[in-house]
Amino acid sequence: MELYRYRGTAKGLKLYLHLYTGLPNDNEAIRIENGADPGFEIGKACLNNQETAVISSTRKPYHFRVRLRSPTEQPQPSEQQRKLIHTIIRQEKPAFCTYDLRIETST
């Protein structure tokens, strides 16, 4: 029940990735960031009741980035492990969101 409570949230996704990968549940090892490029912001302008007006051709609304970084020297995950990580992210993210995954290893 405790895990289900966080389904569809960054906290829940981070917890599932922690359980699968064994990485520490901290921001250095598992980081989930808002991936929306703020683009060009126009001061305090108001457009369609939005707080700020943004002009951008590269903006991806509802996009986030997942970065996994091992604190110790480990080999790159296998293709099967990568596929499972993608499966976990797709199952735990909200359906309308898109994401990028970056896996870093210490060298």
C-alpha positions in Angstrom: 0.0 0.0 0.0 2.8 2.4 0.8 4.3 2.1 -2.7 1.0 2.5 -4.4 0.4 5.7 -2.6 3.2 7.3 -4.6 2.3 5.8 -8.0 2.7 8.4 -10.8 4.9 10.7 -8.8 8.6 11.4 -8.9 9.0 10.1 -5.4 7.4 6.8 -6.4 9.5 6.4 -9.6 12.6 7.2 -7.6 11.7 4.5 -5.0 11.0 1.9 -7.7 14.3 2.6 -9.4 16.1 2.4 -6.0 14.6 -1.0 -5.3 15.4 -2.4 -8.8 18.9 -0.9 -9.3 20.1 -1.0 -5.7 21.4 2.6 -6.1 21.1 4.8 -3.0 17.8 6.7 -2.8 19.4 10.1 -3.0 19.7 12.9 -5.6 23.3 12.0 -6.5 22.5 8.4 -7.5 18.9 8.8 -8.8 17.9 12.2 -10.1 14.5 13.1 -11.7 14.4 16.6 -13.2 11.8 18.6 -14.9 12.9 18.5 -18.5 10.8 21.4 -19.9 13.1 23.9 -21.5 12.0 27.3 -20.3 12.8 28.9 -23.7 12.6 32.6 -24.0 10.6 34.2 -21.2 9.0 37.6 -21.5 9.3 39.2 -18.1 6.1 39.3 -16.1 3.8 39.2 -19.1 0.6 37.4 -18.8 -0.8 35.2 -21.6 -3.9 33.0 -21.3 -3.9 33.4 -17.5 -0.4 31.9 -17.3 2.1 33.4 -14.8 4.7 34.0 -17.5 4.6 34.0 -21.2 7.1 31.7 -22.9 8.2 31.6 -26.5 10.1 28.4 -27.5 10.1 25.9 -30.3 12.0 23.3 -28.3 9.8 23.3 -25.2 8.5 19.9 -24.2 5.6 20.2 -21.7 5.3 17.3 -19.3 8.8 16.1 -20.0 11.3 14.9 -17.4 14.8 13.5 -17.2 15.9 10.5 -15.2 19.6 10.3 -14.4 21.1 7.2 -12.8 24.7 7.5 -11.5 26.5 4.8 -9.7 28.6 6.0 -6.7 31.0 3.1 -7.3 32.8 1.8 -10.3 30.3 -0.5 -12.1 30.0 -1.7 -15.7 27.3 -0.3 -17.9 24.0 -2.1 -17.4 23.2 -4.8 -20.0 20.6 -4.3 -22.7 18.2 -6.4 -20.7 18.7 -4.2 -17.6 18.2 -1.0 -19.6 15.0 -2.4 -21.1 13.7 -3.2 -17.6 14.6 0.3 -16.4 12.7 1.8 -19.3 9.7 -0.5 -18.5 9.7 0.6 -14.8 9.7 4.3 -15.9 6.9 3.8 -18.5 4.8 2.0 -15.9 5.3 4.5 -13.1 5.1 7.8 -15.0 1.8 9.5 -15.8 0.6 8.4 -19.3 0.9 11.9 -20.8 4.6 12.5 -19.8 7.7 11.9 -21.9 11.1 11.3 -20.6 14.8 10.9 -21.3 17.1 8.4 -19.5 20.8 8.9 -18.9 22.8 6.2 -17.2 26.3 7.3 -15.9 29.0 5.2 -14.5 32.0 6.3 -12.4 35.3 5.9 -14.1 
